[in-house]
């Protein structure tokens, strides 16, 4: 499919009237009574992307029909191809007015077709972007909206007949733009392994798009944005605002982008507008107030953000403000061994019976960062007092199953340890970090591929932000381990971060993810909450980008050996010299085979053969080396055991030769897993 997409892209960039060269259908393409059904999406700078379709018994002609209907007067920045692979046999009776039965439907994976009409087929991303299905029922307004972005059917919008039935469909998708080609899964690129380049790209994508558009002229950061409808949810959270401003300042520290600093500066001005005068124990102070509530975490994160601004700019205008906020926190410890208030009503002074898991860590970090700004050691005393309370009282009976996975506390302890290096702090940080790493999903037999790198939690739905917070905390713990020369522990934490960020990046919005959104700039580079929910809340991107920046700093300082062990080194690949249809995730394996002495030969029918001694491996278009990349296969190879059908060998001369056993392919899923479980 790579060559097909290259031919299509070449026809667009050269403004041809037809597509030349190879146009072969994917192996799973559906060809029913109507023939092949293909859809082309043309990426544009603004507004939702235009879609055309083609239907024909000849696949190449179906492509040509879709291509000929493309927009002529709009610059095309990217191209996506969807080929229908399945139409569910069972249909559900429906009308726009009534549908008694809900459609069994997987968002992001399933599209629909009405009355078996290819012109009334909607690919999975359309169904989500235009809300064509609501609660399992066809939504007429969403359907009409989608048709308005199709040149071939826009005229039908006002005269659509009421449908009689609906079926669920599946497609296989491919994407290309000036940067390259990608095979897609659930609308996201696949076969794109974590590398230093990918980490930098993730940061650049968020910096150049989301963060530059999320902060308005007054400094308010878009809170919870729904990209499908270009709308923002009601409500706000000033703590998440402060955290997002802090993340933007970390980003500025990394790339020195003046636009990011300007946006962060506006955000801090907006933050200070929530400051109110207050009196505690007869002392005049400032506090952050939102909806008549003072929160320990609000004051804490405001200090953290302002201290970061002071550090990266040298501008000390916020120092008195930070000191006033910290004085309120100081007074909370006057007659208590800890910060005694977590939430208080501003107007009445009523103290809420509420304790946050994370406010203490935020407060500890705030105190240390303020000490680093003004040099007053009493702030360290308050940070130390709270830290001891958490270790010796709150968490005294905790074990690894019950200890909170508190990233803010790990930040706080690491920073406090730089000035008060007590063993008790170090031990507690490692206790929390070990609990985090031991709760991570790393076994492909235990969870699905999309959940690898996530963590055991009460909420079974995998979410990007809890994983990112744990990555942040492990970053602080890894730095502490490096500092005390506990190299094995530091490397273990970094491996866990690597796996977590691989999981997290599934939730970042790439160019192909935003094709069907009306406001691409505000969506591109942002992180959604999970794989089934498209809400973009500011703290989702905050924590994910902070964790990636933290890991990038490690990567830049890593030895070549450690980078190699984490597969962070991206081997250059000449797409003209080697088989062009290899997915990016398999290029490393292919080149490793070549380096180990394997010869390769191009065969007829789009196949090629790897051979070394008596071991051969033939790869067909679409059957690539995915299985050999999996941890499962690696474990079997290390045991010098492999299965190909009924063949079992325990006498391989070298573990890597298992790579060339005939028959190892994408189909290993069942055979190798069954064999492995029997070991």
NORBELTA-V638606 format. One record per backbone hydrogen bond with DSSP energy under -0.5 kcal/mol. CO is the residue of the C=O (numbers start at 1). NH is the residue of the N-H. If there is no record, write none. Layout:
# NORBELTA-V638606
<<CO	NH> <CO	NH>>
This chain:
# NORBELTA-V638606
<<1	5> <2	6> <3	7> <4	8> <5	9> <6	10> <7	11> <8	12> <9	13> <10	14> <11	16> <12	15> <26	29> <30	37> <32	35> <35	32> <36	56> <37	84> <38	54> <39	82> <40	52> <41	43> <41	80> <42	50> <43	77> <43	78> <50	42> <52	40> <54	38> <56	36> <57	59> <58	62> <59	63> <60	64> <61	65> <62	66> <63	67> <64	68> <65	69> <66	69> <67	70> <75	77> <77	178> <78	43> <79	176> <80	41> <81	174> <82	39> <83	172> <84	30> <86	170> <92	166> <98	95> <103	105> <105	107> <106	109> <106	110> <111	169> <112	122> <113	167> <114	117> <116	118> <117	120> <118	121> <120	114> <122	112> <123	126> <123	127> <124	128> <125	129> <126	130> <127	132> <127	133> <128	131> <132	139> <134	137> <136	103> <137	134> <138	140> <139	143> <140	144> <141	145> <142	146> <143	147> <144	148> <146	149> <147	150> <149	51> <149	151> <150	153> <150	154> <153	156> <153	157> <154	157> <156	159> <157	160> <164	94> <165	115> <166	92> <167	113> <168	88> <169	111> <170	85> <170	86> <172	83> <173	184> <174	81> <175	182> <176	79> <177	180> <180	177> <182	175> <183	190> <184	173> <185	188> <188	185> <191	585> <195	199> <196	200> <197	201> <198	202> <199	203> <200	204> <201	205> <202	206> <203	207> <204	208> <205	209> <205	210> <206	211> <209	212> <209	213> <210	213> <210	214> <214	216> <214	222> <216	219> <220	216> <223	225> <223	538> <224	233> <225	227> <225	536> <226	229> <226	230> <226	231> <227	518> <231	226> <237	241> <238	242> <239	243> <240	244> <241	245> <242	246> <243	247> <244	248> <245	249> <246	250> <247	251> <248	252> <249	253> <250	254> <251	255> <252	256> <256	258> <257	260> <257	261> <258	262> <259	263> <260	264> <261	265> <262	266> <263	267> <264	268> <265	269> <266	270> <267	271> <268	272> <269	273> <270	273> <271	274> <272	275> <274	289> <276	287> <278	285> <280	283> <283	280> <285	278> <287	276> <287	289> <288	295> <290	293> <292	346> <293	290> <294	344> <295	299> <296	300> <297	301> <298	302> <299	303> <300	304> <301	305> <302	306> <303	307> <304	308> <305	309> <306	310> <307	311> <308	312> <309	313> <310	314> <314	316> <316	319> <318	322> <319	323> <320	324> <321	325> <322	326> <323	327> <324	328> <325	329> <326	330> <327	331> <328	332> <329	332> <330	333> <331	334> <332	340> <333	336> <338	340> <342	296> <343	352> <344	294> <345	349> <350	345> <350	352> <352	354> <358	362> <359	363> <360	364> <361	365> <362	366> <363	367> <364	368> <365	369> <366	370> <367	371> <368	372> <369	373> <370	373> <370	374> <371	375> <375	377> <376	379> <377	381> <378	382> <379	383> <380	384> <381	385> <382	386> <383	387> <384	388> <385	389> <386	390> <387	391> <388	392> <389	393> <389	394> <390	395> <393	396> <395	398> <399	402> <399	403> <404	406> <405	407> <406	410> <407	411> <408	412> <409	413> <410	414> <411	415> <412	416> <413	417> <414	418> <415	418> <416	419> <416	420> <420	422> <422	425> <422	426> <423	427> <424	428> <425	429> <426	430> <427	431> <428	432> <429	433> <430	434> <431	435> <432	436> <433	437> <434	438> <435	439> <436	439> <437	440> <439	456> <440	442> <441	453> <442	444> <443	446> <443	447> <448	451> <448	452> <449	452> <451	454> <454	441> <458	460> <462	531> <463	467> <464	468> <465	469> <466	470> <467	471> <468	472> <469	473> <470	474> <471	475> <472	476> <473	477> <474	478> <475	479> <476	480> <477	481> <478	482> <479	483> <480	484> <481	486> <482	485> <485	487> <486	490> <487	491> <488	492> <489	493> <490	494> <491	495> <492	496> <493	497> <494	498> <495	499> <496	500> <497	501> <498	502> <499	503> <500	504> <501	505> <503	506> <504	507> <505	508> <507	528> <508	510> <509	525> <510	513> <510	514> <511	514> <514	517> <515	49> <518	47> <519	523> <520	523> <520	524> <523	526> <524	210> <526	509> <529	464> <530	533> <533	530> <534	227> <535	529> <535	537> <536	225> <537	540> <537	541> <538	542> <539	543> <540	544> <541	545> <542	546> <543	547> <544	548> <545	549> <546	550> <547	551> <548	552> <549	553> <550	554> <551	555> <552	556> <553	557> <554	557> <554	558> <555	558> <559	563> <560	564> <561	565> <562	566> <563	568> <564	567> <568	196> <568	570> <569	571> <573	575> <574	577> <574	578> <579	582> <583	586> <583	587> <584	587> <584	588> <586	590> <587	591> <588	592> <589	593> <590	594> <591	595> <592	596> <593	598> <594	597> <599	611> <601	609> <603	606> <603	607> <607	603> <608	619> <609	601> <610	617> <611	599> <612	615> <614	616> <615	612> <617	610> <619	608> <620	623> <622	624> <625	628> <625	629> <626	629> <626	630> <627	630> <630	634> <631	635> <632	636> <633	637> <634	638> <635	639> <636	641> <637	640> <642	649> <644	646> <644	647> <647	644> <649	642> <654	657> <655	658> <656	659> <657	660> <658	661> <661	664> <665	668> <666	669> <667	670> <667	671> <668	672> <668	673> <669	673> <670	674> <671	675> <672	676> <673	677> <674	678> <676	679>>
